[in-house]
Amino acid sequence: MERECDVMIRSFLGLCGPNPMGSPAHYFQLKVPYINFVIEPVEVISSDGKSNIYPDLSVYNMEVSLSYINGLIGVSLEVEEVTKYLNRMQLHAKQCASHNKQCNIVVSVPSSRSDVLHPCDVMEDVAIAYGFNAIKDKVVVDNKGSKRLAASLTLLPLNELSDLIRKEVALIGFTEVLTFILCSKKENFAMLNRKDDKSKAVIIGNRLQTLSGSFIVMILAVRTSLMPGILKIVAHNKDHPKPIKIFEVGDIAVLDEQRDVGAKNLRQLAALYCGANAGFEIIHGLVDRVMEKNGVPFVSPGDKSGYYIERSDEPEFLAGRQSRIIYKGKHIGTFGIVHPEVTLSFGTMGRKFWELLYGGNHFIRPMSTAFYLNSMFYHSSKEALNFQWYQNEFPKVKELTHSLANVDAVNGRLVDINSNSTVFDDDIEREMCTFKSLVREFVGSPLVQHRMKHFLASFLTNVKDESFTPFGTATERKPMVVDSLTKVSNFLSVSAQQRKLVRFRVCPQVTQHRIWTGALKEVLNGFAVDLDCLASRGLDNDALLGGQIVHSCLRFLTEIGVFSEPESSSWMKLSPSKTVDSSDSRRWEDVLVMLNDLTKCCRNERRLKMNVAKAEIMKEGLLHIRDVLVDSNVGYKEAQHQESLVKKKLSKMLGHSSCCLFTLLLYYLYGRVADIEVDMCGGVYANGSDGKFCLFMGRILTSDSEKMVGRGVKQLDRALGIFKFVWEMAEMKGHLDLQGHMWCVGADNRMLSAHTWLSPSFNSKHQTSSPLVPSAFSRQGGQERTKFAKPVVTIDFDGSLHPKHFWGEHPS
């Protein structure tokens, strides 16, 4: 059907009375005289074979009782008055035959009034036309003959209680949020670790789609809990200063067969605290305050005169860290620490979020009850094993590859690459050590060595030793932790005089006050995250005390950090009028004392051994500056003097072999303090006779996914970058090329693949065009050109070797 648009506008505005500028038809006809619209009918065939034509422009009739309208509004209107009000609201109405001495009204609902679905909608239109201000409080008689107080403009008891709770929770310091009542089934159940038993959720018929990040989310259900919405609020506000304290008072919907619409609304309160610690006691205090404000006393378990709490086992909370609220024998609520899997599902535990708090995040897997065993190492200094051994052990490599596909070992920690969270699991740690030990042995096999030699012969020209192959000896396949400049210098054969030159150039840069405090904060942040996460599994009292010490240290560093910020206006601060007594001023010795106590408290906790070791390293620097004053109440010049003393003492006292100096260098270069670990240390080899050298290092991957390869490239980039940095600072003769090897086992077709990428300089960025085609950078004739290399060595355990080699220009 086709109609003029202005005709539709005239018919609508004609209801509103004359227009001061003329008739509605003439006025709007000047605006849109030529616009047409077309409504085309569409046949929709349902799954049951039923056919319908849409849009359905037919008018349907709804029968509404007069007593229903009067009873809900609280008025006594005659049927003529009601029909008049409905006609005013563009709903044609007339009186129908009475049934059972009831007066009913038939309302014709046009297709344009899609909001009229229930008799209560008709009642609402009557109330609007009658006027809310005209409704008075009075006693009315309903259709059952009982007397009651009619509705009025005063708040309903439920809304009055809701406002009381909102006000009280806001006074405690929480911010109210409003979230959507519709959500996806995944958010409602799977992401909360819940199972859909089909007994609660209201599934909507007209499914909606919305864009969340880079994903399309199907809106299928009405929420049965306020948790999904409030967790999504936190996920979208990760950059907000901590702690985050939010709450919501809103409705949920659950199925109810006794209702005429098949469902009912329930009013709920949800509150969330997100900060440096779990905040269980904060939420517990909030529960007590809300109950106290409503006059509900706390009673002993079993007493029905008030409320009490008992153990709960809800899947969305951590086991043993949750409680049920029981009021008069009924379960009315639950509070606890949100389960890590739930926070990961909603993205509230992402890497960036936790870096704002401490610098990392953790996901704890259940520990095995068996005692700790040392891992079995297969690589040795003996000759290559026979071919039968490789054939027998390869199924074990495949099995470990499958089980460790999403786990990476970085700097002594197991990391889940999907959530970027640390995994605490002794069994996985042993499996990872066994897997890497087996792969090192396979890398040393004759077949892989033969293929590597063939590849390098085509890439490296004028090699002095034609029999050279990287990782050919067991020494070159050993893992290495880069934790000091001395270890790097020994590896590169840097002379004593050159080591002095390196230290002379490095110290003035890495001992700046902001670098020192930043590195110390990074160490303490990592310590705090591990303590908070391990506390849920159970720590002794000494380790729990260590958490308080860490927060005291962080607070100390935060208070003195204003002068270290380059953009701060501290230079405008004048010196105090009164002389500050130096005996009352704080010193760096205070931090040293706290670190001593911290290491004593946590020394016996094996899971914190890396944190304790790094704290011991930072104590070396604190020993040298323990007498330096730290006072944020002094003027700009005095503060600059304090910072210069820190730099001067650290530069003078930290030697070339100092692990503290190396930690400051890592923070200066990469913003991290964790020591760098490589799976195969490799070596330095001469590349021709023109003073060129090549540094080889290797990384073992558990899968060839894009995330895993990217992490491997970054790890090798940092490791090779440190060696390149020392090479250039020491002014070593010759040019050092960097070559990193990433090894992964192809589980599908039983192959061992070697993916090689190269970089000539410390500042190069290694980017991959695909997970299996890393880019290679080479410098020839003073010009830089880009190539791509994909050397693949396929070991077929039937006894044949299939070398494949691809080399060409990098695709644009």
VENVEN-V618058 format. One record per residue. N is the residue number from 1. SS is DSSP state (H for helix, E for strand, L for the rest). PHI is phi in whole degrees, -180 to 180 (* if undefined). D_FIRST is the distance of its C-alpha to the first C-alpha in whole Angstrom. Layout:
# VENVEN-V618058
N/SS/PHI/D_FIRST, N/SS/PHI/D_FIRST
This chain:
# VENVEN-V618058
1/L/*/0, 2/E/-132/4, 3/E/-139/7, 4/E/-77/10, 5/H/-64/12, 6/H/-69/15, 7/H/-66/14, 8/H/-62/13, 9/H/-69/17, 10/H/-64/18, 11/H/-66/17, 12/H/-78/19, 13/H/-74/22, 14/H/-64/22, 15/H/-76/24, 16/H/-92/26, 17/L/97/28, 18/L/-67/29, 19/E/-100/29, 20/L/-63/33, 21/L/-93/31, 22/E/129/30, 23/L/-70/27, 24/H/-59/24, 25/H/-66/21, 26/H/-66/24, 27/H/-64/25, 28/H/-81/22, 29/H/-68/20, 30/H/-70/23, 31/H/-78/23, 32/L/-131/19, 33/L/-79/18, 34/L/-120/16, 35/L/-84/15, 36/E/-119/11, 37/E/-139/9, 38/E/-126/6, 39/L/-108/6, 40/L/-105/7, 41/L/-72/8, 42/E/-129/12, 43/E/-90/15, 44/E/-114/18, 45/E/-105/21, 46/L/-78/24, 47/L/-65/28, 48/L/-87/29, 49/L/90/26, 50/L/-75/24, 51/E/-110/20, 52/E/-137/17, 53/E/-103/14, 54/E/-124/13, 55/L/-74/11, 56/L/-90/13, 57/L/-95/12, 58/L/-74/14, 59/L/-98/17, 60/E/-117/21, 61/E/-101/24, 62/E/-127/27, 63/E/-100/31, 64/E/-126/33, 65/E/-78/37, 66/H/-65/38, 67/H/-66/41, 68/H/-65/39, 69/H/-68/38, 70/H/-66/41, 71/H/-68/43, 72/H/-76/41, 73/H/-78/41, 74/L/90/44, 75/L/-130/44, 76/L/-127/44, 77/L/-103/41, 78/L/-82/41, 79/H/-64/37, 80/H/-65/37, 81/H/-66/37, 82/H/-64/35, 83/H/-63/32, 84/H/-64/32, 85/H/-65/32, 86/H/-69/29, 87/H/-63/27, 88/H/-64/28, 89/L/-89/27, 90/L/67/23, 91/L/-118/24, 92/E/-70/24, 93/E/-138/28, 94/E/-153/30, 95/E/-78/33, 96/L/-113/34, 97/L/-63/37, 98/L/-78/39, 99/E/-126/41, 100/L/56/44, 101/L/61/45, 102/E/-107/42, 103/L/-98/39, 104/E/-113/36, 105/E/-123/33, 106/E/-97/29, 107/E/-111/26, 108/E/-91/23, 109/E/-100/21, 110/L/-76/17, 111/L/-67/15, 112/L/-76/16, 113/L/-103/20, 114/L/-72/20, 115/L/-83/24, 116/L/-93/25, 117/L/-123/26, 118/L/-146/30, 119/H/-55/32, 120/H/-66/33, 121/H/-69/30, 122/H/-65/30, 123/H/-59/34, 124/H/-65/33, 125/H/-65/31, 126/H/-64/33, 127/H/-65/36, 128/H/-66/34, 129/H/-69/33, 130/H/-69/37, 131/L/105/38, 132/H/-63/40, 133/H/-69/43, 134/H/-86/44, 135/L/-79/44, 136/L/-115/48, 137/L/-73/50, 138/L/-163/51, 139/E/-87/52, 140/E/-122/50, 141/E/-109/50, 142/L/-80/47, 143/L/-69/46, 144/L/-94/49, 145/L/89/51, 146/L/-91/53, 147/E/-93/53, 148/E/-155/52, 149/E/-77/51, 150/L/-68/48, 151/L/-66/46, 152/L/-143/46, 153/L/-83/46, 154/L/-74/48, 155/L/-66/48, 156/L/-69/48, 157/H/-55/51, 158/H/-66/49, 159/H/-69/47, 160/H/-65/51, 161/H/-65/53, 162/H/-62/50, 163/H/-65/51, 164/H/-63/54, 165/H/-67/54, 166/H/-57/52, 167/H/-63/55, 168/H/-70/58, 169/H/-67/56, 170/H/-65/55, 171/H/-66/59, 172/H/-73/60, 173/L/121/59, 174/L/-92/55, 175/E/-104/52, 176/E/-81/49, 177/L/-126/46, 178/L/-125/42, 179/L/-120/41, 180/L/-72/37, 181/L/-83/37, 182/E/-94/35, 183/E/-154/37, 184/L/-86/37, 185/H/-64/39, 186/H/-64/42, 187/H/-66/43, 188/H/-77/43, 189/L/-129/45, 190/H/-60/47, 191/H/-72/47, 192/H/-101/49, 193/L/64/51, 194/L/-100/50, 195/L/-109/49, 196/L/-84/45, 197/L/-93/47, 198/L/65/43, 199/L/-108/44, 200/L/-123/43, 201/L/-72/40, 202/E/-92/37, 203/E/-91/35, 204/E/-83/31, 205/E/-81/28, 206/E/-89/26, 207/E/-68/28, 208/E/-113/28, 209/E/-124/30, 210/E/-137/32, 211/E/-95/34, 212/E/-120/38, 213/L/67/40, 214/L/-107/40, 215/E/-121/38, 216/E/-96/35, 217/E/-102/35, 218/E/-87/33, 219/E/-87/33, 220/E/-121/33, 221/E/-138/36, 222/E/-93/37, 223/L/-61/40, 224/L/-105/43, 225/L/-157/46, 226/L/-84/46, 227/H/-64/48, 228/H/-57/45, 229/H/-66/43, 230/H/-73/47, 231/H/-72/48, 232/H/-68/45, 233/H/-60/46, 234/H/-66/49, 235/H/-62/48, 236/L/-90/46, 237/L/-130/49, 238/L/-65/52, 239/L/-84/53, 240/L/-71/54, 241/L/-58/57, 242/L/-94/59, 243/L/-82/59, 244/E/-100/56, 245/E/-128/55, 246/E/-131/52, 247/E/-150/51, 248/E/-145/48, 249/E/-115/47, 250/E/-154/44, 251/E/-97/42, 252/E/-120/42, 253/E/-130/40, 254/E/-134/42, 255/E/-68/41, 256/L/-152/42, 257/L/-68/42, 258/L/-78/43, 259/L/-88/40, 260/L/-68/37, 261/L/-94/35, 262/L/81/37, 263/E/-154/39, 264/E/-142/41, 265/E/-96/41, 266/E/-128/45, 267/E/-90/46, 268/E/-132/48, 269/E/-117/50, 270/E/-131/51, 271/E/-134/53, 272/E/-138/54, 273/E/-119/57, 274/E/-133/57, 275/L/-155/60, 276/L/-67/64, 277/L/-125/65, 278/L/-64/63, 279/L/74/63, 280/H/-61/63, 281/H/-68/66, 282/H/-70/63, 283/H/-67/61, 284/H/-61/63, 285/H/-64/64, 286/H/-64/61, 287/H/-60/61, 288/H/-62/64, 289/H/-68/63, 290/H/-64/60, 291/H/-68/62, 292/H/-65/65, 293/H/-66/62, 294/L/-93/61, 295/L/74/64, 296/L/-102/64, 297/L/-81/68, 298/E/-87/69, 299/L/-124/71, 300/L/-76/72, 301/L/-56/70, 302/L/96/70, 303/L/-80/70, 304/L/-96/67, 305/L/-89/68, 306/L/-157/66, 307/E/-126/65, 308/E/-150/66, 309/E/-119/65, 310/E/-144/66, 311/E/-64/65, 312/L/-127/62, 313/L/-133/60, 314/L/-77/57, 315/L/-70/55, 316/L/-81/54, 317/E/-117/57, 318/E/-68/61, 319/E/-65/63, 320/E/81/66, 321/E/-127/64, 322/E/-152/62, 323/E/-145/62, 324/E/-99/61, 325/E/-101/61, 326/E/-111/62, 327/E/-125/62, 328/L/53/63, 329/L/82/63, 330/E/-112/59, 331/E/-81/58, 332/E/-113/56, 333/E/-179/56, 334/E/-143/57, 335/E/-141/58, 336/E/175/60, 337/E/-84/60, 338/E/-64/56, 339/L/-64/57, 340/H/-56/57, 341/H/-65/55, 342/H/-70/52, 343/H/-64/53, 344/H/-69/53, 345/H/-64/49, 346/H/-88/48, 347/L/79/49, 348/L/-83/52, 349/L/-119/55, 350/L/-68/54, 351/H/-61/57, 352/H/-63/56, 353/H/-62/56, 354/H/-76/59, 355/H/-65/61, 356/H/-67/60, 357/H/-88/62, 358/L/-136/65, 359/L/118/64, 360/L/-174/63, 361/L/-145/61, 362/E/-140/62, 363/E/-128/61, 364/E/-99/64, 365/L/-97/64, 366/L/-61/67, 367/L/-80/70, 368/L/-72/72, 369/L/-80/75, 370/L/-73/77, 371/L/-74/80, 372/L/-71/79, 373/L/-119/80, 374/L/-70/81, 375/L/-74/78, 376/L/-91/80, 377/L/-104/80, 378/L/-103/80, 379/L/-78/81, 380/L/-149/85, 381/L/-90/87, 382/L/-77/88, 383/L/-66/87, 384/L/-59/84, 385/L/-74/84, 386/L/-75/83, 387/H/-65/80, 388/H/-63/80, 389/H/-64/80, 390/H/-61/77, 391/H/-67/75, 392/H/-74/76, 393/H/-88/75, 394/H/-63/72, 395/H/-57/70, 396/H/-66/71, 397/H/-63/69, 398/H/-63/66, 399/H/-64/66, 400/H/-67/67, 401/H/-62/64, 402/H/-67/62, 403/H/-73/63, 404/L/-107/63, 405/L/-60/60, 406/L/-107/59, 407/E/-117/62, 408/E/-128/64, 409/E/-104/67, 410/E/-128/68, 411/L/53/71, 412/L/81/72, 413/E/-122/69, 414/E/-91/66, 415/E/-127/63, 416/E/-81/60, 417/L/-70/58, 418/L/-73/54, 419/L/-107/55, 420/L/58/58, 421/E/-114/60, 422/E/-78/64, 423/E/-110/64, 424/E/-102/68, 425/L/-157/69, 426/H/-65/72, 427/H/-65/71, 428/H/-66/68, 429/H/-62/71, 430/H/-68/74, 431/H/-64/71, 432/H/-65/70, 433/H/-63/74, 434/H/-64/74, 435/H/-61/71, 436/H/-68/72, 437/H/-65/76, 438/H/-65/75, 439/H/-64/73, 440/H/-59/76, 441/H/-69/78, 442/H/-68/75, 443/H/-62/75, 444/L/-83/79, 445/L/-69/78, 446/H/-58/80, 447/H/-66/77, 448/H/-67/75, 449/H/-63/78, 450/H/-63/78, 451/H/-69/74, 452/H/-64/74, 453/H/-63/77, 454/H/-64/76, 455/H/-67/73, 456/H/-67/75, 457/H/-64/77, 458/H/-85/74, 459/H/-101/73, 460/L/-94/76, 461/L/-95/79, 462/L/57/83, 463/L/-73/83, 464/L/-65/87, 465/L/-103/87, 466/L/-68/85, 467/L/-89/85, 468/L/-73/83, 469/L/-142/80, 470/L/-68/78, 471/L/60/79, 472/L/-79/81, 473/L/-110/84, 474/L/-65/83, 475/L/-64/84, 476/L/-73/81, 477/L/-98/79, 478/L/-76/80, 479/L/-73/77, 480/E/-145/78, 481/E/-105/77, 482/E/-88/78, 483/L/-130/79, 484/L/-160/82, 485/H/-66/83, 486/H/-63/86, 487/H/-64/84, 488/H/-67/82, 489/H/-66/85, 490/H/-62/87, 491/H/-66/84, 492/H/-93/84, 493/L/59/88, 494/L/-82/88, 495/L/-73/91, 496/H/-63/93, 497/H/-66/93, 498/H/-70/89, 499/H/-67/88, 500/H/-63/90, 501/H/-65/88, 502/H/-62/85, 503/H/-63/86, 504/H/-62/87, 505/H/-85/83, 506/H/-82/81, 507/H/-56/83, 508/H/-61/82, 509/H/-86/78, 510/H/-87/78, 511/L/-99/80, 512/L/-62/78, 513/H/-59/78, 514/H/-69/74, 515/H/-71/74, 516/H/-64/77, 517/H/-68/75, 518/H/-65/71, 519/H/-66/73, 520/H/-65/75, 521/H/-63/72, 522/H/-62/70, 523/H/-64/73, 524/H/-69/73, 525/H/-62/69, 526/H/-63/69, 527/H/-62/72, 528/H/-66/70, 529/H/-63/67, 530/H/-62/69, 531/H/-65/71, 532/H/-65/68, 533/H/-75/66, 534/H/-75/69, 535/H/-62/70, 536/L/-70/67, 537/L/-94/69, 538/L/110/73, 539/L/-126/75, 540/L/-72/79, 541/H/-63/79, 542/H/-64/81, 543/H/-66/78, 544/H/-65/76, 545/H/-64/78, 546/H/-61/77, 547/H/-62/74, 548/H/-67/75, 549/H/-66/77, 550/H/-61/74, 551/H/-66/72, 552/H/-66/76, 553/H/-64/76, 554/H/-64/72, 555/H/-65/73, 556/H/-61/76, 557/H/-69/74, 558/H/-67/71, 559/H/-69/74, 560/L/-99/76, 561/H/-85/73, 562/H/-65/72, 563/H/-79/74, 564/H/-87/73, 565/L/-81/70, 566/L/-63/69, 567/L/-94/67, 568/L/-75/69, 569/L/-98/70, 570/H/-67/73, 571/H/-67/75, 572/H/-82/75, 573/L/-77/77, 574/L/-88/80, 575/L/-69/83, 576/L/-64/84, 577/L/-69/87, 578/L/-100/89, 579/L/-73/90, 580/L/-83/89, 581/L/-69/91, 582/L/-65/91, 583/L/-70/92, 584/L/-92/89, 585/L/-76/87, 586/E/-82/85, 587/E/-128/86, 588/H/-65/84, 589/H/-63/87, 590/H/-63/85, 591/H/-68/82, 592/H/-61/85, 593/H/-63/86, 594/H/-66/82, 595/H/-68/82, 596/H/-61/85, 597/H/-65/84, 598/H/-64/81, 599/H/-67/82, 600/H/-67/85, 601/H/-69/82, 602/H/-106/80, 603/L/-66/83, 604/L/-87/83, 605/L/-91/79, 606/H/-63/78, 607/H/-71/75, 608/H/-109/75, 609/H/-64/78, 610/H/-68/76, 611/H/-66/75, 612/H/-64/79, 613/H/-63/80, 614/H/-69/78, 615/H/-66/79, 616/H/-62/83, 617/H/-65/82, 618/H/-70/81, 619/H/-64/84, 620/H/-60/86, 621/H/-68/84, 622/H/-65/85, 623/H/-62/88, 624/H/-79/89, 625/L/-117/87, 626/L/-64/88, 627/L/-90/90, 628/L/-78/87, 629/E/-72/86, 630/E/-132/83, 631/L/-143/82, 632/L/-84/78, 633/L/-95/80, 634/L/-96/82, 635/L/-76/81, 636/H/-65/80, 637/H/-64/83, 638/H/-64/84, 639/H/-66/81, 640/H/-63/81, 641/H/-66/85, 642/H/-61/84, 643/H/-68/81, 644/H/-67/84, 645/H/-65/86, 646/H/-61/84, 647/H/-63/83, 648/H/-65/87, 649/H/-69/88, 650/H/-66/86, 651/H/-64/86, 652/H/-80/90, 653/H/-97/90, 654/L/-78/87, 655/L/-88/89, 656/L/-63/87, 657/L/-89/87, 658/L/-69/86, 659/H/-70/82, 660/H/-66/81, 661/H/-62/81, 662/H/-67/79, 663/H/-63/77, 664/H/-64/77, 665/H/-66/76, 666/H/-62/73, 667/H/-69/71, 668/H/-65/72, 669/H/-85/70, 670/H/-122/68, 671/L/74/67, 672/L/-132/69, 673/L/-117/72, 674/L/-71/72, 675/L/-63/74, 676/E/-91/73, 677/E/-120/73, 678/E/-119/73, 679/L/-77/73, 680/E/-137/76, 681/E/-72/78, 682/E/65/78, 683/E/-179/81, 684/E/-112/82, 685/E/-131/82, 686/E/-74/84, 687/L/-112/81, 688/L/90/83, 689/L/-108/86, 690/L/-105/85, 691/L/76/85, 692/E/-102/81, 693/E/-130/81, 694/E/-134/78, 695/E/-102/77, 696/E/-107/76, 697/E/-144/74, 698/E/-130/72, 699/E/-135/69, 700/E/-103/68, 701/L/-109/65, 702/L/-94/63, 703/L/-159/60, 704/L/-105/59, 705/L/-69/55, 706/H/-62/54, 707/H/-64/55, 708/H/-66/59, 709/H/-64/59, 710/H/-62/58, 711/H/-66/61, 712/H/-64/64, 713/H/-64/63, 714/H/-64/63, 715/H/-65/66, 716/H/-68/68, 717/H/-61/67, 718/H/-69/69, 719/H/-65/72, 720/H/-66/73, 721/H/-64/72, 722/H/-63/75, 723/H/-67/77, 724/H/-65/76, 725/H/-61/76, 726/H/-66/80, 727/H/-59/81, 728/H/-75/80, 729/H/-65/81, 730/L/-83/85, 731/L/53/85, 732/L/-67/85, 733/L/-76/86, 734/L/95/84, 735/E/-106/80, 736/E/-105/78, 737/E/-89/75, 738/E/-114/73, 739/E/-138/72, 740/E/-113/70, 741/E/-118/69, 742/E/-116/67, 743/E/-114/67, 744/E/-144/65, 745/E/-101/65, 746/E/-81/62, 747/L/-76/62, 748/L/-70/60, 749/L/-116/62, 750/L/51/65, 751/E/-134/66, 752/E/-109/68, 753/E/-109/66, 754/E/-115/67, 755/E/-111/65, 756/E/-114/67, 757/E/-129/66, 758/E/-135/68, 759/E/-147/68, 760/L/-89/71, 761/L/-136/71, 762/L/-67/71, 763/L/-92/68, 764/L/-68/66, 765/L/-108/62, 766/L/-99/62, 767/L/-122/58, 768/E/-111/57, 769/E/-75/54, 770/E/-157/54, 771/L/-59/56, 772/L/-112/58, 773/E/-127/58, 774/E/-68/60, 775/E/-84/61, 776/E/-127/64, 777/E/-115/66, 778/E/-137/69, 779/E/-118/71, 780/E/-135/73, 781/L/61/75, 782/L/78/74, 783/E/-114/70, 784/E/-107/67, 785/E/-129/65, 786/E/-108/63, 787/E/-130/63, 788/E/-128/62, 789/E/-132/64, 790/L/-138/63, 791/L/-79/66, 792/E/-125/66, 793/E/-107/69, 794/E/-103/68, 795/E/-101/70, 796/L/-94/70, 797/L/-83/72, 798/L/-87/73, 799/L/116/76, 800/L/-110/74, 801/E/-115/73, 802/E/-122/70, 803/E/-79/70, 804/E/-132/66, 805/L/-144/66, 806/L/-124/64, 807/E/-150/64, 808/E/-174/62, 809/E/-72/61, 810/L/-68/58, 811/L/-65/55, 812/L/-73/53
